[in-house]
Amino acid sequence: MVEQQAQPWEKIAWSDEHLQIIYREWGNNLMRKQKLNVAMHYFEKSLELKDDDPKALYFLSLCQKYVALCESSYNAAVRGLSVLDMNQPLNLQVCDALYDLNDFEFAALELKAKGRRFTGHKIKSFEEKFEIVESNISESLGEALFQFIQEYKQYFKIIVAMREKLENPDERPHWKILRDNKECDVLSVMEDFEPLVHPRERARLSRGYKIFNQKYLNNSAVDVDFIKFLKTNKTLLLPQSRISPILKDVTDSNYNIVIRFLRMLHCRNPLYTEKLWRCPDKDRCMKEKQDNLNRIQYTTRRMKFIILNTIKKLREQRNIPEISRFTEEVMGDYIILKTHRLVPWNFEFINEVYNILAMAHMDEVYVPAFLNSFESSKSRLHYMLHIPLPDERLVVDKFVFGDKSTWLEPEAIDYDYIRYK
């Protein structure tokens, strides 16, 4: 088969050396415009033509750092350093990559070791970075870490088990796992069992997630919530749309980038350190905690009286749909989140609410006139509750295994038996 001759404008007249420089400069220009994915593509094309270009490796490492690909950034910087050992930006980039990987101890060692290789103004950047790393290490350790471990040590075993399960997945066939667990392994379509989470635990996790985002992102925490919402938004990710997989990849990748950056910030300045800084005096902290608890108790008490008054008013108005909706909303979204510590008399309150709701429904019920024909109130009550009267005796058939009574119609005529007779 004869290949079609290329047009003049389709021919690349540049040599590989010039083409490699062009790709590198394109990537550098795109990186300045924050088009990082396209920039990484051109840096990789440049390295395909010349894999030992220290400039392309340095810019690729920087670009990967900006999208939180810390391990790839470290590998690219090490490759560049193997080509050009005494390059100060590459040496500093290796230390920055270790810092982004949250390996503070190794980053501090590399900063000290590589800083001694240079003189003059080139040492200053290593010294400034070393001070930052040293302050991060001191903030992550010490009294704050001790208090955090003492408070949350019961969760460590659960977290370690979850991480081991993720890092070492079970590679056995699914039927073998079910067989060893003595579960049913013959179903063609397996049921997906979602873990049931208590509403109080769900509210605690949601509040912790919001506090975590607001601590490090301030007002931008709303944007993170929006990206997380888009990940499972059925309006955006329509099954019949062709671009839904692309949109899903974009939302997932951007959300993962933000989460990786948040983890970096958390390792550098943990939440438990912020908690200790905010309240260094333990007695004062306990007093503020108790005062806050008292305020919440008082607010909850007032709110519950308002709920009771509202339900009673709706009962007087005989608004059954509204009182049912209001009770379901209050009990399902507000009362269930309150612990016994906040509301010691929660049980009495729940009884009162449901008693009022039941009486509101009873107000709509009337006694039929024909019930007056019964001789006693006990007979009326039996009839209303569908309970058989004492005079009525229930006929219970005694079944004997193998007898005629075990058939579906024991009273039907048995023609085989008659013929036998």
Buried (B, 14 or more C-beta within 10 A) or exposed (E): EEEEEEEEEEEEEEEEEEBBBBBBBBBBEBBEEEBBEBBBBBBBBBBEBBEEBBBBBBBBBBBBBBBBBBEBBBBBBBBBBEBBEEBBBBBBBBBBBBBBBBBBEEBBBBBBEBBEEBEEEBBEBBEEBBEBBEEBBEBBEEEBBEBBEEEEEEEEEEEEEEEEEEEEEEEEEEEEEBEEEEEEBEEEEEEEEEEEEEEEEEBEEEEEBBEBBBBBBEEEBEEBEEBBEBBEEEEBBEEEEEEEEEBBEEBEEBBEBBBBBBEBEBBBBBBBBEBBEEBEEEEEBEEEEEEEEEEBBEEBBEBBEEBBEBBBEBBEEEBBEEBBEBBEEBBEEEBBBBEEEBBEEBEEBBEBBEEBBEEBEEEEEEEEEEEEEBEEEEBBEBBEEEEEEEEEEEEEEEEEEEEEEEEEEEEEEEEEEEEEE
